[in-house]
Amino acid sequence: MPEHLELQQLVDGVLQGTTRHRSLSFLQCSCPYLGIILATVSSFFFSLCSVIVKGLVDVNPIELATFRFIGVLLPSIPIAIYREESFFPEGKRIILVLRCFVGTTGLMLSFYAFRHMPLADASVIIFSTPVFVAIFARLFLREACGMFNVITIVLTLIGVVLITKPPFLFGDNQVSIVDEQIMENSYDIWGPVAALSSTLFGANAYVLLRALKGLHFSVIMSNFGAFALLYTLIVCYYIGALCWPLCGTDRFLVVALALFSFGGQILLTLALQYEQAGPVAIARSADIVFAFIWQIMFFKETPSLYSVLGALLVVSSVVLSGLRKWAMALPRDSEMRKKLHFLYLE
């Protein structure tokens, strides 16, 4: 999801103060895999958010996005106030607004995709966002796009094609297994279009975040949450979806959506404080595993062989990218860095 991206900036020096470093060192010695565990639990919470969006068929996806953004905004404001950060710094305002717009639009599209696609398929496509960053970084930031990036992009594109199963390659009808019955469904193009569009918006959010690298993550997330909340409220009012869910269960679930989002943000923040970005990105791949489990458990949808193969290709690309980021952060004389030399392909 796009709102996760700015948390990667924690790696670039948000940890300050001797006491804080001692505390982190003590916890890492007590549990060396604490960052990985926290990232995995964060993925669990975010995957539950996707389940709620998929399951609440009587609530408009845009309205659900409003509750999700409350979970983005709540943890950010007190952190920014505590650090005495400027909420709307001069010289960065236009980029901040652009980042908020693409991030909000991307998340709303992802919610639409969750509603109109199998949960695991939508999750895999949206999760491939970091792989496409190299394309936009090359176009807008003139960053190098080497052979490694080309390989991961090609693998991801093949995986996305296998998951979306476009009619001109796979035919107009698809076969799915629901409740142990074989059903033939007509192809719904709007779900995959929304998922791919969400991925492209998310990749642009990454690029804009690189231009905002000097800002603390709480400032970016506070702006994102506030802008997104206002944006979705206006859209909900315009389409007539601005209403509190009528059913008691639905009310409980929309509150749970905000709480799970809040918990996922906090845990991901802590994970990036205890561990480097590369291993955390790999641990976040658990989101895909959870999505397949929830799809079978809650929605009785058995993934096709194409979906499984596509998911393996996309996850492989993301894992390789995470390993490369981790390897490049290791000391040059590290034995592990030498073993992972094949990831430096340019």
GIRA-V315041 format. One record per residue. N is the residue number from 0. RES is the residue in one small letter. SS is DSSP state (h for helix, s for strand, l for the rest). PSI is psi in degrees with one decimal (none if undefined). Layout:
[[N;RES;SS;PSI] [N;RES;SS;PSI]]
This chain:
[[0;m;l;144.3] [1;p;h;-33.4] [2;e;h;-5.7] [3;h;h;-21.2] [4;l;h;-40.4] [5;e;h;-15.6] [6;l;h;-19.0] [7;q;h;-22.1] [8;q;h;-17.0] [9;l;h;-27.3] [10;v;h;-25.3] [11;d;h;17.3] [12;g;l;25.1] [13;v;l;-19.6] [14;l;l;113.0] [15;q;l;146.0] [16;g;l;135.1] [17;t;h;-41.3] [18;t;h;-41.5] [19;r;h;-42.4] [20;h;h;-40.6] [21;r;h;-40.1] [22;s;h;-45.3] [23;l;h;-41.9] [24;s;h;-41.0] [25;f;h;-45.0] [26;l;h;-37.2] [27;q;h;-34.7] [28;c;h;-37.9] [29;s;h;-37.8] [30;c;l;92.4] [31;p;l;-19.8] [32;y;l;22.5] [33;l;h;-43.1] [34;g;h;-41.8] [35;i;h;-42.7] [36;i;h;-45.0] [37;l;h;-40.0] [38;a;h;-38.0] [39;t;h;-42.6] [40;v;h;-37.2] [41;s;h;-43.4] [42;s;h;-37.8] [43;f;h;-45.9] [44;f;h;-44.3] [45;f;h;-35.1] [46;s;h;-33.8] [47;l;h;-33.5] [48;c;h;-41.8] [49;s;h;-38.4] [50;v;h;-42.9] [51;i;h;-43.7] [52;v;h;-41.2] [53;k;h;-36.9] [54;g;h;-27.7] [55;l;l;73.7] [56;v;l;-19.4] [57;d;l;-2.0] [58;v;l;131.5] [59;n;l;136.3] [60;p;h;-33.2] [61;i;h;-38.1] [62;e;h;-37.9] [63;l;h;-36.2] [64;a;h;-33.6] [65;t;h;-45.5] [66;f;h;-35.0] [67;r;h;-39.7] [68;f;h;-25.1] [69;i;h;-39.7] [70;g;h;-24.4] [71;v;h;-40.6] [72;l;h;-39.6] [73;l;h;-47.8] [74;p;h;-14.0] [75;s;h;-41.6] [76;i;h;-50.5] [77;p;h;-32.7] [78;i;h;-44.3] [79;a;h;-39.6] [80;i;h;-43.3] [81;y;h;-38.9] [82;r;l;-2.3] [83;e;l;44.0] [84;e;l;150.8] [85;s;l;126.0] [86;f;l;-25.8] [87;f;l;70.1] [88;p;l;143.8] [89;e;l;148.2] [90;g;l;-13.1] [91;k;l;4.0] [92;r;h;-41.9] [93;i;h;-45.2] [94;i;h;-38.3] [95;l;h;-45.0] [96;v;h;-41.9] [97;l;h;-43.0] [98;r;h;-41.0] [99;c;h;-40.9] [100;f;h;-50.4] [101;v;h;-35.4] [102;g;h;-43.4] [103;t;h;-46.4] [104;t;h;-41.7] [105;g;h;-42.4] [106;l;h;-38.2] [107;m;h;-39.8] [108;l;h;-37.2] [109;s;h;-37.4] [110;f;h;-39.6] [111;y;h;-41.0] [112;a;h;-41.5] [113;f;h;-36.9] [114;r;h;-32.9] [115;h;h;9.9] [116;m;l;161.2] [117;p;l;139.1] [118;l;h;-46.7] [119;a;h;-40.9] [120;d;h;-47.0] [121;a;h;-41.1] [122;s;h;-42.0] [123;v;h;-45.7] [124;i;h;-46.5] [125;i;h;-33.2] [126;f;h;-16.7] [127;s;l;2.3] [128;t;h;-50.0] [129;p;h;-28.6] [130;v;h;-34.2] [131;f;h;-7.4] [132;v;h;-36.8] [133;a;h;-35.1] [134;i;h;-49.8] [135;f;h;-31.2] [136;a;h;-34.7] [137;r;h;-41.7] [138;l;h;-44.1] [139;f;h;-29.7] [140;l;h;-1.7] [141;r;l;31.2] [142;e;l;154.3] [143;a;l;143.5] [144;c;l;91.8] [145;g;l;-175.1] [146;m;h;-35.4] [147;f;h;-45.4] [148;n;h;-40.4] [149;v;h;-43.0] [150;i;h;-47.7] [151;t;h;-36.1] [152;i;h;-44.0] [153;v;h;-45.2] [154;l;h;-42.7] [155;t;h;-42.6] [156;l;h;-41.0] [157;i;h;-43.0] [158;g;h;-42.3] [159;v;h;-39.3] [160;v;h;-42.5] [161;l;h;-34.6] [162;i;h;-45.5] [163;t;h;-25.3] [164;k;l;65.9] [165;p;l;141.6] [166;p;h;-33.3] [167;f;h;-12.9] [168;l;h;-35.0] [169;f;h;2.7] [170;g;l;168.6] [171;d;l;-22.4] [172;n;s;150.3] [173;q;s;151.1] [174;v;s;128.5] [175;s;s;158.8] [176;i;s;114.6] [177;v;s;124.0] [178;d;l;40.9] [179;e;l;19.6] [180;q;s;136.3] [181;i;s;122.8] [182;m;s;143.3] [183;e;s;122.3] [184;n;s;142.2] [185;s;s;152.5] [186;y;l;126.4] [187;d;l;106.0] [188;i;h;-24.8] [189;w;h;-30.7] [190;g;h;-55.1] [191;p;h;-36.7] [192;v;h;-43.2] [193;a;h;-42.3] [194;a;h;-44.9] [195;l;h;-39.2] [196;s;h;-40.0] [197;s;h;-39.4] [198;t;h;-42.9] [199;l;h;-41.6] [200;f;h;-40.1] [201;g;h;-38.6] [202;a;h;-39.2] [203;n;h;-31.7] [204;a;h;-39.2] [205;y;h;-47.5] [206;v;h;-43.6] [207;l;h;-33.5] [208;l;h;-32.6] [209;r;h;-32.5] [210;a;h;-18.4] [211;l;l;22.6] [212;k;l;-28.8] [213;g;l;-12.0] [214;l;l;147.6] [215;h;l;146.3] [216;f;h;-30.7] [217;s;h;-32.5] [218;v;h;-45.2] [219;i;h;-43.8] [220;m;h;-34.0] [221;s;h;-45.2] [222;n;h;-43.3] [223;f;h;-48.3] [224;g;h;-43.6] [225;a;h;-46.7] [226;f;h;-46.6] [227;a;h;-38.7] [228;l;h;-45.2] [229;l;h;-42.4] [230;y;h;-51.0] [231;t;h;-33.8] [232;l;h;-40.6] [233;i;h;-44.9] [234;v;h;-43.9] [235;c;h;-41.6] [236;y;h;-41.0] [237;y;h;-39.4] [238;i;h;2.8] [239;g;l;27.6] [240;a;l;12.6] [241;l;l;85.7] [242;c;l;152.1] [243;w;l;133.6] [244;p;l;137.9] [245;l;l;-39.3] [246;c;l;140.9] [247;g;h;-38.8] [248;t;h;-41.6] [249;d;h;-38.8] [250;r;h;-41.5] [251;f;h;-40.6] [252;l;h;-36.3] [253;v;h;-33.1] [254;v;h;-40.9] [255;a;h;-35.0] [256;l;h;-46.5] [257;a;h;-40.4] [258;l;h;-42.2] [259;f;h;-39.0] [260;s;h;-43.9] [261;f;h;-48.7] [262;g;h;-40.5] [263;g;h;-39.8] [264;q;h;-46.9] [265;i;h;-45.0] [266;l;h;-37.2] [267;l;h;-37.5] [268;t;h;-47.7] [269;l;h;-39.3] [270;a;h;-40.4] [271;l;h;-17.3] [272;q;h;-31.5] [273;y;h;-17.2] [274;e;l;157.3] [275;q;l;161.5] [276;a;h;-36.3] [277;g;h;-57.8] [278;p;h;-34.4] [279;v;h;-41.1] [280;a;h;-37.9] [281;i;h;-43.8] [282;a;h;-31.2] [283;r;l;-13.8] [284;s;l;-17.2] [285;a;h;-23.1] [286;d;h;-39.2] [287;i;h;-43.2] [288;v;h;-47.1] [289;f;h;-39.8] [290;a;h;-41.5] [291;f;h;-40.5] [292;i;h;-48.8] [293;w;h;-36.0] [294;q;h;-42.6] [295;i;h;-42.3] [296;m;h;-47.7] [297;f;h;-33.1] [298;f;h;0.7] [299;k;l;35.6] [300;e;s;113.9] [301;t;s;121.4] [302;p;l;144.9] [303;s;l;165.9] [304;l;h;-37.9] [305;y;h;-42.4] [306;s;h;-41.1] [307;v;h;-45.3] [308;l;h;-42.8] [309;g;h;-41.0] [310;a;h;-39.7] [311;l;h;-40.1] [312;l;h;-44.2] [313;v;h;-46.4] [314;v;h;-37.8] [315;s;h;-41.3] [316;s;h;-44.0] [317;v;h;-41.6] [318;v;h;-43.1] [319;l;h;-40.3] [320;s;h;-40.6] [321;g;h;-41.1] [322;l;h;-39.4] [323;r;h;-42.5] [324;k;h;-40.6] [325;w;h;-44.5] [326;a;h;-39.0] [327;m;h;-19.0] [328;a;h;-10.4] [329;l;l;155.9] [330;p;l;148.1] [331;r;l;-26.1] [332;d;l;9.3] [333;s;l;136.6] [334;e;h;-37.0] [335;m;h;-37.2] [336;r;h;-38.0] [337;k;h;-37.7] [338;k;h;-28.1] [339;l;l;25.0] [340;h;h;-25.5] [341;f;h;-16.5] [342;l;h;-7.6] [343;y;h;15.7] [344;l;l;125.0] [345;e;l;none]]
